[in-house]
Each structure stands twice: as C-alpha cells, then as structure tokens.
Amino acid sequence: VQLQASGGGLVQPGGSLRLACATSEPTFSTWVMGWFRQAPGKEREFVATITRTGTSTYYTDSVKGRFTISRDNAKNSVYLQMNNLAPEDTAVYSCAAFRTHHDSAYSTRAAVYEFWGQGTQVTVSS
C-alpha cells in the first residue's frame, strides 16, 4: 500500500497550505484517514482524523478552527487545509490509514494506523 503526500512548503506566519494524500488502492473508501506531524526533537503527534465516509472529523486542540481535514473517496484522496499557520506548526506531516468495517471508527493513536505516507515538510517562518 502506497500513500503519497504532497503540498508542503515554506509559508509565512498567518499563511495557508493545503496538503494532499493520495493512493491508488481501490479500497480507500474503507479506510480511516489521519494526519500526524513530527517537529524536530519532538515526538510524533496526532493532528486530525476523518471517518471512512467523511461524516465525522476530529482534531487536536491546537489546530481546531484553523485546520480542516476532508476526503474525496472518488479520488482516493484525503486533504488537510491549514489556515492561519504559526511557527509551532512547523513539522513533517504524514498521512496514515487503517482499515475498518465501521462507518463511525476513528483513532487519534498512531499505533492503530496500518499504512503511512512518506511525509511532507511544512515550514512556517518569516
């Protein structure tokens, strides 16, 4: 299983970026998708997750109101719209997935996720 993340880059504080994660796997619509990030010298942390139908989303407190996770099952893709970025958002962002039979399933725990993308660097700096 391959997850391809894209969209990272250098942005000024207050700016926006949109990350994307795509796969060619036809079973994408049965996966819970999540975004995690890891800053230099810090542990990986949960950012956002979305249920397999896209009905429900969950965020870590520090990004609520600024980040939006969404998915397009027809395009086998998940997105992370990041607005009002701050220097503390600087990190490598990775998408991840796990399979489920339940429409309401989600997880904020990295250990639950089965598949991981390679990560994309987001740097917020003036």
Secondary structure, 3 states (H helix, E strand, C coil): CCCEEECCEEECCCCCEEEEEECCCCCHHHEEEEEEEECCCCCCEEEEEECCCCCCEEECHHHCCCEEEEEECCCCEEEEEECCCCHHHCEEEEEEEEECCCCCCCCCCHHHCCEECCCEEEEECC
